[in-house]
Amino acid sequence: MSGYKLRGILESSLVPRREISNGVMYPLLQKLAAHGYIEFKVIEKNHRNKKLAHLTELGAKRFTELMAEPVAQDAKRESIFRFKFRGMAGVDPATQLQIFNEYANSVQADLQAYQAVHDHLQTLMDNDPDNRDHLRWAIRSLNLSISICQAKQRWVEKCRQEINQNRGKTNEEAN
């Protein structure tokens, strides 16, 4: 696909309103081409000599490797998982489950951290009437984070169930 179209797809995989500039996108495509992961083909019937990027065999192998790699627990974690979710159709069910299990563990760790801070702030609020308003709003903010984690957990569980159901159907068809 074209760099323009690919940029739109990548942006839609990120958290809302996160943009990828042309100044990032096109040098990245050139770097991928230099490593042999993609190749550009010119569309002959286009007056602008539009090029489309195509994944090479080496690129497909690298994609599979990246999908199987653990995700670092850093600030980019959520974006990397979203990219992986977008690419799930390109990997086998075992790798899909591995990704979902890793994500579930990450979300559970976040939830535990939020809950511990929530509980601590609740204790402070009970013992510190002077800061009640500040603490109440901090707790409300944590409640949002806790709710988001719980929604993520439900989504992951639903996805894992669908993968396992599809695996069961595939096994029945094979027999």
GUTORVO-761245 format. One record per residue (C-alpha): x, y, z. Coordinates in steps of 0.05 Angstrom, whole numbers, plus 5000, padded with zeros to 4 digits. Example, Ala and Ser with C-alpha at 12.3 -4.5 7.8 and 13.67 -1.06 7.14 Angstrom:
524649105156 527349795143 
***
This chain:
500050005000 502050724995 505651085051 499651545059 494850965068 499650595114 500351215157 492751255165 492450525186 498150605236 494951225266 488350855274 492050325314 494650835364 491151175421 486151705396 488952345365 496052075361 498852265293 504752015253 507852565210 510552465140 517352655169 517052025211 513251575163 517351625099 524351565131 521650945168 519250645102 526150775072 529450445132 524849835124 526649795051 534049855065 533549255112 529748855059 523248825098 519249185044 520149354972 517149914931 513649804865 511850374819 504650394793 505550464718 498750774704 499751344753 502052034729 505452174796 509651534795 506251304858 509950754894 506750204935 510449854991 510049094991 512148635048 517948175029 519047465053 524347735101 519348265124 514047735138 519147335178 521047965218 513648115230 512647415260 518747515304 516348195329 509347925344 512447385388 517147845425 515148075495 512948795502 517149245546 513449525606 514650255589 510850865564 510050565493 506949915519 499750075503 501350305432 505549685418 499949235442 495049605397 499749495338 500048755356 492548715362 491949015292 496648485265 493447875298 490747595233 498047485211 499947015267 497646335291 492646245349 498146045398 501746705386 495147075391 493846765459 500946915481 499947655464 493247675500 496047325561 501847825564 497048405557 492448115610 498348065659 500348775643 493249035654 492648645719 499148955745 496449645728 489849485762 493349255825 497549895827 491450335817 487549955870 493250015921 493750765911 486150815913 485950445979 491550876008 488051525987 481451266017 485051156083 487951856080 481152156064 478151816125 483752096169 484952786137 478653206132 482653826110 484653506044 478153146030 476453515965 483353395935 483352665956 476252565930 478252805861 484552375862 480251775879 475351935823 481151965774 483551295799 476551015792 476851185718 483450825710 480750225748 474550205704 478850235641 483049655666 476849245682 474049385612 480749165582 480448525622 473448365597 475548505525 481648055531 477647485561 472547535504 478047515452 481446915485 474746545486 473646685412 480646435395 479645805436 472745685404 475745765335 481345285352 476244785375 472444845309 478844765269 480644135309 473643845298 474143975223 480943635220 478043005252 
***
